[in-house]
Amino acid sequence: MQPFTTLTAIAAPLIEADVDTDIIYPARFLTITEKKGLGRYAFHDRRYDGQGRELADFVLNRDPWRHAGILVAGPNFGCGSSREQAPWAILDMGIRCIIAPSFAEIFRGNCYRNGMLPVTVGEADHAALLSDASAGASLHVDLSARTITRPDGSAIAIAIDDGKRDALLNGWDEVMGILNLYAGTIDRYEQDRRTRLPWLTR
């Protein structure tokens, strides 16, 4: 998994609430199992008409937001089904950080597992970041410092569990994260078990 340390990128505003995983990645594409290339299906029915032509009114089809690396979304982003293809598709189109007032829990977990940073912010910070994104501005995300820096230089704190932060900073998947954080404890348990129950290892 690619580490997530810092990111400076154009932020795209997606103001709508309750954007579900079927909007993000329509169910008819679920037979595709490869992660690579799924970006072309992200928000497919919002981005293209029935003939595959771009719809000009969708924000990610317009400059500068078609080059966005950050998405400032509405509340309850990623609700609906648990399909992991939704974050895969967003990541494949170049977006690594999603900022919203709230996320569906499974979607948030899938973001962490795929090296993406979901950031939950309060109402006032969300309004400020939406304003920045609507102006076509770039934001600077620093996971080490736990901050999002706005164009005016002000910073918004990122609240994140220490374990998930460490995993993203180091590019660890769940197994690597457990091994790196608890290897000593696991070794001590195994040594103790071999001492107390030696017949189990013969």
C-alpha positions in Angstrom: 0.0 0.0 0.0 1.4 3.4 -0.9 2.2 5.5 2.2 0.1 8.7 2.8 2.3 11.5 4.3 1.4 14.8 2.7 -0.8 15.8 -0.2 -1.1 19.2 -1.9 -3.8 19.1 -4.5 -6.8 20.8 -6.0 -10.0 20.2 -4.0 -13.3 19.5 -5.8 -16.6 20.4 -4.1 -19.3 17.7 -4.2 -21.9 19.4 -2.0 -24.7 16.7 -2.3 -25.5 14.7 0.8 -25.9 10.9 1.0 -23.8 10.1 -2.1 -24.0 6.3 -2.0 -21.7 3.6 -3.3 -24.0 3.0 -6.3 -23.5 6.6 -7.4 -19.8 6.3 -6.8 -19.5 2.9 -8.6 -22.7 1.6 -10.3 -23.6 -2.0 -9.5 -23.5 -3.1 -13.2 -19.6 -2.7 -13.1 -19.2 -5.1 -10.1 -18.1 -8.0 -12.3 -14.9 -6.1 -12.9 -12.4 -7.4 -10.3 -9.2 -5.5 -11.2 -8.5 -2.4 -9.2 -6.5 -0.8 -11.9 -8.5 1.2 -14.4 -11.6 1.5 -12.3 -11.3 5.3 -12.2 -13.1 5.5 -15.6 -16.2 4.1 -13.9 -16.2 6.4 -10.8 -19.4 8.5 -10.7 -20.0 7.1 -14.1 -23.7 8.0 -14.4 -23.0 11.6 -13.2 -20.0 12.0 -15.5 -21.3 10.5 -18.8 -24.5 10.4 -20.8 -25.9 7.2 -22.4 -23.5 7.6 -25.4 -20.4 7.9 -23.2 -20.1 11.7 -23.6 -19.0 13.8 -20.6 -21.8 15.8 -18.9 -20.5 19.3 -18.6 -22.4 20.1 -15.4 -20.7 17.5 -13.2 -17.9 19.1 -11.2 -15.2 16.5 -11.9 -15.7 17.0 -15.7 -14.8 20.7 -15.4 -11.4 22.5 -15.0 -9.7 22.8 -12.6 -11.5 20.0 -10.7 -11.0 17.3 -13.3 -7.4 17.3 -11.9 -8.5 17.1 -8.2 -6.7 15.0 -5.7 -9.0 15.9 -2.8 -12.8 15.7 -2.6 -14.8 17.9 -0.3 -18.1 16.0 -0.1 -21.4 16.3 1.7 -22.6 14.4 4.8 -23.0 10.6 4.9 -20.6 10.1 2.0 -20.2 6.5 0.9 -23.5 5.2 2.3 -25.3 2.2 0.8 -23.6 -1.1 0.1 -20.2 -2.2 1.3 -18.6 -2.5 -2.2 -14.9 -1.9 -2.0 -14.9 -0.9 -5.6 -16.2 2.5 -4.6 -12.9 3.7 -2.9 -10.9 1.8 -5.5 -12.5 3.8 -8.3 -12.1 7.1 -6.5 -8.4 6.3 -5.8 -7.8 5.2 -9.4 -9.1 8.6 -10.7 -6.4 10.3 -8.5 -8.3 11.3 -5.3 -6.5 10.2 -2.1 -8.3 12.4 0.5 -12.0 12.8 1.0 -13.2 15.5 3.5 -16.9 15.4 4.7 -19.0 16.0 7.8 -19.6 12.3 8.0 -19.0 9.0 6.3 -20.7 5.6 6.1 -18.6 3.5 8.5 -17.8 0.7 6.1 -16.8 3.1 3.4 -14.5 4.9 5.8 -12.8 1.6 6.7 -12.4 0.7 3.1 -10.6 4.0 2.5 -8.1 3.3 5.2 -7.5 -0.2 3.9 -6.6 1.2 0.5 -4.3 4.1 1.5 -6.9 6.8 1.3 -7.5 9.4 4.0 -11.1 10.2 5.0 -11.3 13.3 7.2 -14.4 14.2 9.2 -14.8 17.9 9.9 -17.3 20.0 11.8 -19.9 22.3 10.1 -17.9 25.5 10.1 -14.7 23.9 8.8 -16.7 22.0 6.2 -18.2 25.3 5.0 -14.8 26.9 4.8 -13.2 24.0 2.9 -16.2 23.9 0.5 -15.7 27.6 -0.2 -12.0 27.0 -1.0 -12.9 24.0 -3.2 -15.6 26.0 -5.1 -12.9 28.7 -5.8 -10.7 26.0 -7.4 -8.1 26.3 -4.7 -5.5 23.7 -3.6 -5.3 22.4 0.0 -2.3 21.0 1.8 -2.9 17.8 3.9 -0.2 16.9 6.3 -0.9 13.6 8.1 2.2 13.8 10.3 1.1 17.2 11.6 -2.6 16.2 11.5 -3.6 19.3 9.6 -5.3 20.6 6.5 -3.9 24.0 5.5 -6.2 26.3 3.6 -5.1 28.9 1.0 -5.1 31.7 3.6 -2.6 29.8 5.7 -5.1 28.7 8.5 -5.0 25.1 9.5 -7.8 22.7 10.4 -7.0 19.7 12.7 -7.4 16.1 11.4 -8.8 13.8 14.0 -7.6 10.3 13.4 -7.0 7.1 15.4 -3.2 6.7 16.1 -3.2 3.2 14.7 -4.8 4.2 11.4 -2.5 7.2 11.1 0.6 5.0 11.6 -0.7 2.5 9.0 -1.3 5.2 6.4 2.1 7.0 7.1 3.9 3.7 6.7 1.8 2.1 4.0 0.9 -0.8 6.2 -2.1 -3.0 5.4 -4.0 -4.5 8.4 -1.7 -7.5 8.8 1.4 -5.5 8.6 0.0 -2.9 11.0 -0.7 -5.6 13.6 2.7 -7.2 13.2 4.5 -3.9 13.4 2.6 -2.7 16.4 2.4 -5.9 18.3 5.3 -8.1 17.2 6.9 -8.1 20.6 3.6 -9.1 22.3 3.0 -11.9 19.8 6.6 -13.3 20.2 6.3 -13.3 24.0 2.9 -15.1 23.8 4.4 -17.7 21.5 7.5 -18.3 23.7 5.3 -18.6 26.8 2.9 -21.0 25.1 5.9 -23.2 24.0 7.1 -23.3 27.6 3.7 -24.1 29.2 2.4 -26.4 26.5 5.5 -27.9 24.8 3.6 -30.9 23.4 1.6 -28.6 21.0 4.8 -27.7 19.1 6.3 -31.2 18.8 
